[in-house]
């Protein structure tokens, strides 16, 4: 496996907060920086990881952290919560639904 890209400590903080489901505004407030600064950090994270979206960056980070179960669970928890809320509300994955109707 190739070496993981080197991110600054601040970029790691931003990536972790993204993984926890925080928005740009929330990250800015938590880190006491402007929204534009957070956007710049995210842009640099995406470039360093070769990712095209925030979600892809978090997924790549999770794949690197495969051996660290505690951090992996911490990053996945918000997504599991969203998924369970969506299911409880009857919201389905429209892409999956379209495939099953064929």
Steps between C-alpha positions, in 0.01 A plus 500: 500500500642843412586742778212710624512863390640741756241745629564781745361463850231758417404313182474180706270682743282623214490151343400346832223756548378433145489132587293581806248675274584863578415768243739770382333749733520264798868424435577872474330565833671208673846594375447878534584572136305640206286286269736591217796362698311174553421484127870550424595218738243274336626588153856412605382176664320397181806577292735311736274194509412513131132510598219671310263553793493532875337159527771340288768662719339355814468159331868508405592595856291210629678258269835622638368461856375147442713369785386771745152377597434776755565785255317316224189462718518864606509611136225262388255572783343816348443324167336204673274741691399677177432169330282372784306829511445485125375143522268588789359786291445264206769661284666255266804511279343609172787357295459158662120523456539576130727197451258268679208613280673391180 
